Amino acid sequence: MKKSITQALNIIRQERLFSSIYIIGTGLSITMVMSLSIVFYLKIADIYPETNRSRMLLVKSGTEKAADGGFYASSLALHTIETCFNNIENVEAITAIHQTWNDGCYIQLPNSKEQPPVTVKYIDDNFWTVFPFHYIEGKPFTKEDFRSSLPVAVITRSLANKIFGTTDVVGREVSMNFRNFRICGIVRDASFITERTFAHIYLPYTVLPNWEHAAAPEKTLGAYQACILARTASDIPKIKQTILENVSKYNQTLKAEFSIVGQPDSQWQSTFRLGGNHAPDFTKIIIQYTLIFFILLLVPAVSLSGMTESRMERRMEEMGVRRAFGAPAGNIIRQVLTENLVFTAFGGALGLIFSYIIIILGRNWIMQTGSNFGNIPPEGVDTAISPSMLINLPVFSIALAVCILLNLLSAFIPAWRAARRPIVYSLNPTEN
């Protein structure tokens, strides 16, 4: 292994043009794969404040087929969430999030006529258990605050600094749409990447008028999504089964047919659930994206394989000498693969840097490009990406796996052919 790596480094020094072309080509090939991989990682991985994604189940919507033949699809009513999802064994917490359009929410700044728009999240007190925010000052509103419909608010550090110029504002009031809310806590900002928890200001949904409103003839639908936090990831299958049984029992009390359309979903499944009328074919989705990744690697691998084959032709005499002295074909294949892995590793590092640049510069459109990747950021909102989202072990592991796979695809066949050629041909390639 050490000799193969040394040999590869010597080749890089001796054949700088070939090495540069190969490494840059590898880097560009890996850039596309890593950019797509990082987008998936940011949408699925445990990221602040959604650090419990790996043990979370989500129900975005439901459908109701009424007795009169009408069909309705929407978010859920609170009564439905309480009936079907509450009091389930091995559930740590469940929170209901009000799906309110944020158009028309403005903050009144003191001593200023400016009224900047803000994003508001209407939540319950369990929200803070399911999504563990980091508190800079104060604490979340309590269950008593929530049940009493008190006008209390948790705001982000950036909003506190924008309004007051400091985060030492617990107990003061913030005016939104000319209604005052007492600030009880200041939290570290969430990124729009975690759009389920992103907001500037968090309020109890009990401050909304008609917050208990339910729709559809049987009142099964409303304006809420449910996030269910399992005690451990291993509890998820049992929780899903219990929820399906509860929905079945709930249906027995209705004249209509209610369905949660294949939910609850895990985080990655929820990412691909676009509408509430039908369940996505997750097997098809996995196959589609697997093929996309494979094609993104296979096409450049064919070109790189040709370059590797050319390098093997120039080193045919060296291979022949090694074979003549008894080197097994397997040793030669391992040597070529190891040498090529060094080239691929340099290209992988370059590709990873390129993908970081693309993600950072294009974050505001890449993270919502295509209908699969969420909503458009609100006006004036920058999709913040912290260093920890990009520089971490999972991303490096993905890059390493991509390098190894690309190395196998581009170098194995040339290495196998070089190792299998007759010794006489290898020693005298110009005479054959």
N, C-alpha and C positions, 0 to 999 in steps of 0.2 A: 504493500500500500504506500509506504513512505517513498520507495523508489519510483513508483508510478507518478506520485504527486510531483516529485523532483523533476522527473522527465517531462511532465506537462509544463512546469514552469520554465524549463529550458526551451521547450518548443515555442512558448509565448515570447521569449526573448529573441530567439533565432528567426521566427517567422512572424514578425510584428504585423504585417499587413493582413495575412491570413487570420491571425489570432484576433485582431481588431474587428475584422468583418464578422467572424464567427461569434465573438462575444456581443457585439452590438446587435447582430441578428437575433441571437438568443434573448438578449434583453428586451428587444421590441416584441418578440413573441410572447414572453412572459408578462409583459406589461398589460396586455389585454386580459389575460387570464387572471392576473392578480388584481386588476382594477375591479373586475366583476366579483372576484372572491371577497374583496374588502367590502364592497357594497352589501353582499349577502351577510358578511360577518357583522357589520354595523346594524343591520336590520334584525339579526337573530340572537346575537351574543348578549351576555349579561353586561349591560352598560349603564352607568349612572344616569338617572336614578332607578332605571329598570333592571336592577341587579338580581332580580329573582325570576328572570325570564325562563330559566331552565326548569323551574318547577311551577310554572304558571299555566292556567287554562283560561281561554277567553271565549266569550259568547257575544258576538257583535249584534246579532239580529235574530228575528224569527219570522215565521209566516203563519197566517191564519186563513183557512178555507172555511168560510162562513156557511151556515145552513142554507142561505139563499143563493149560494153559488158564487158569491163574491170572494175575491182573493186579495189578501193584504200582506204587505211585507214592510217591516220597519224594525227599529230598535225595540227593546223590550220594555214592558211596563214594570214598575217596581213590585207590584203584586206577583207577577210571574217570576221575577228573580227571587223573591222571598219564599215562594212556594216550592220552586224547583231546585234552588241552589243552596238555601240555608240549612244549617244543622246537619251537615254531611260529615261523616267520620273522616279523620285525617286531613281536614281542611284547616289551615292555620287562620286564614282570614278571607273574606270576600268583600269586594267593594263595587259599588255601582257608580258609574261616571255618566253625568248628563251630557247628551250630545247636542250642545247648543251652538248655533252659528255665532261666530265672534264679530260679525259685521256690526258696526255701530257701538262698539265699546271704547270709550275714550276716558283718559285720565285728565283731571283738571289740576294743572300745576299751580302751586301757590305763587302769587305775585306775577302771574304771567297769563296772557291770553291764549297761549299755545295749549292745545288739547291733543296730545299724541295718542294714536290708537294702541290698544293693548289686547293681548290674547288672554281670555279668561277660561278657567277650568272650574266647573261646578261639580263638587265631589261630596263624599260623606267622610266621617271620621276614620273609617277603616282604610281609606286611601293611603294614609301615612304608614300603615303597617305593611300593606302590599308593596308600596314603593317607598323604601327608606331614604328619604331626602336627608341631606346634610344641613343641619341648622347652624347658621352663623350667629343669630340672635333669637331669643324667645323660644317658642314651642308651637306645635300645631294646635288648632282649635279642638276643643274637647267634645266628647259625646253629648254632654249637657248643652254646650254651645250649639251643636248641630240640631239637637232635638228642640231647642228653644227658638230656633230660627234667628239667632243673634247675628247682627251684621258685623261679623269678624272676618279677617282676611290674613292669609299668609302671602307674602310677596317675595319676589326674587331680589337678590343683591343688586342686580343691574337696575331694576326699577326703583329700589330704595335710593340708590345713588343718583338716579336721574331726577327724582322728585325732591329729595331732601339733601342730597350731597353727602350722605352718611348712611351707615346701616344701623346706627343706634337710634331706632325709631319705634321700638316696641311700645305700644300704648298710645301712639299718635294715630291720627286718622288719615286715610287716603280717600279722595273723592273720585268716584267713577260714575259717569253719567249723572253727576250732581247728587249722588247718594253717598253718604259717608260710611266708611267701614273702619272699625278699629283694628289696627295691625297687631297680631299676636305673635308673629314669627317671620324671620327672614331666612330664606333658603338659598343655597347655591343654585345657580341657573341650570336648567336642563337644556340640552340641545334639541333642535327640531328633529334630529335623527330619531330621538325617542318621542315621537309625536303623540303617543298616548298620554304622556305626562308633561309635555311641553306647555308652558303658560308663563305669563308675567305675574298673574294674580290668581290665587286659589280661594274660592268661596264655598260655603256650604250650599248645596243645591236647595236647601229648605228656605233660602232667602228669595227664591224665584216664585213668582205668582203661578199658581196651578202646577206646582212641582210634582204633584201626584197624578197628574192627568194621564189617562190611558186611552188608547184608540182601538179601532176595529170593533165589530159588534160584541165580541166576548171580552173586550178590554184586556187582551193578552199583550198588546203591543203598546209601546210608548216611546220614551226618549232616552233610554238608558242602555249602556253596555255593561257587562259583568266581567270582572277579573277575579279569578279564583286562585288563591295561593295554597298549594299543597304543602304539607309538612316536609315531605321529601319527594324527590322525583319519582321514586319507586311507587308512591301512592297514587300517581296519576291514572293508571289504568282502572283501578278500583273506583276512583272518584268519577271518572267518565261513565262507568257502568251504572253507578248509583244515580247520576244525573239523568241518564236515559230512562231508568226505571221511574224516577220522579216525574219526568215529562209524560210518560205513559199514564201514570196515575192521575196526573193533572188533566189529561185529555178526557178521562172518564167523567170529570165533573163539568165538561163543556159540551155544548151542542155543536160547536165547530171543531175543526181539526187543527190543532196547534202543532208546530214543528220548529225545532231549532236547527234544522237543515244540516245535520251531520256534525254539529258542534257538541261539546266545546272543542276548540282547537288549541294546539300548542302554539308557541310563538311563531315558528316558521310556517305553520299551516295558516295562521291568521294573516301573515304577510301576503299570501297568495289568494286570500278570500276577498274578492272585489265587491260582489253584490250579495244580497241576502236571499235571493230567490232560489238558488240552487247551490249544491255543494261542489267545489272544484274536484277534478279528477287528480288527486295528489300523485298517484302512480304515474300518470301521464306527464305531470309537471316534472317529476324527478327524472324521468327518461329524457324529456326534452332538454333540460339543462345539463344533464350528463353528456348528451350528444353535443351540445354547444361547447362545453369545456373540452371534450375530446377532439372536436374539429379544430378548435382554436389552437390545440397542441399538435394535432396530426399534420396540418398543412405546413407549418414552418418546419416540423420535424423531417418532412420529406426533403426540403431544401438543405437543412443542416446535415442530413444523412449523406447527401451527395458530396458535401464538403468534407465530411469525415472519410468517405470512400476515397476521395482524391488524396487525402493525407495518408491513408493506408497504402495507396499505390506507391507513394514516394518512400515509404518505409518498408517496402516488401522484402528487401534484402535483409534488413535487421530482423524481421520476423522469421525469415528463412534460417538465419544463423541460430536463432533461439530454438527453432524447431529441430535443427540438426543436432543441437546439444541436448536434446531430450525434453525440452519444455512442453508440457501437455497443452493441448488446444484450450482447455479451460483456463489455464494460467494466462494465456495470451488474451483471451476474451476479457478476463477480469482486468488485465493491465489496460487494455484499450478503453474499457468502460470507466475505469478509475481516472485515467488521463482525461477522458472526455468530460467526466463529472467536474473536474477542476475548471475547464472552460465554461461549462454550464453554470457552475456556482458563481463565477464572475459575472456571467450574463444575467443570472438570477438576481444578484445584488443590484445590478444596473436596472433591471426590470422593476424591482421592488421600489427603487428610488423614483423611477419614471411614474409608476402607479401612484405613489404618494403625491407627486407633483400634480398629476391629473385630478386625483380625488380632492386635493386641497383647493386648487384653482377653480375646479368646476363643481364644487360641493353643492351650490345652490340649485343646480339643475340636474346633476348626476343622481342625487339621492331621491329625485322624484321623476326621473325619466322613465317613461313607460307607465302604463296603468298599474303594473304590479308593485310599484315602489312608493305608493303613498300619495299624500296630498301635496299641493303646492304651498310653499312657506308663505305665511301672511306677509303683507306689505311691510317692508322695513326690517324683516327678520332675517338675520344671517344664520345659515346652518353651521353652527360652530362644531369644529372637530378638534378634540383635545389630543395631545401627543399620546396619551395612554390608549386611545382608541386605535391608533395605527401601530405604535411601537409596543408590541406585546408578544408573548410566546405563541398564542394561536396563529397570529398572522405570519410569524416567522416559520412556524411549522408548516403552514400551507405553502409558503414559498419554497421551503425545502422539498416538500412532497412533489411540487410542480417541477422543480429542477430534476429530481430523480426520475420522474416519469418521462420528461422530455429527453433526458439523457438516454434512457432505455429505448425510446422510440427512434431517436436519431442515430444511435451508435451501435445498437446490438447487432443489426444485420451486417453492417460493414465489418464489425469485429468478428462475427461468426464466419463470414466469408474469408477474411484474412487468415483466420486460424485453421480453416479447412483446406486451404489451397495446398497442392503438393509441394514438398520441400524443394524439389528441383526447379519448379516454376518460381518459387519465392526467391531462390538464390540467383536465378538468371532471368528476371522478368523481361529483359529486352530481347532475349533470344526465343521467347515463346509467343 
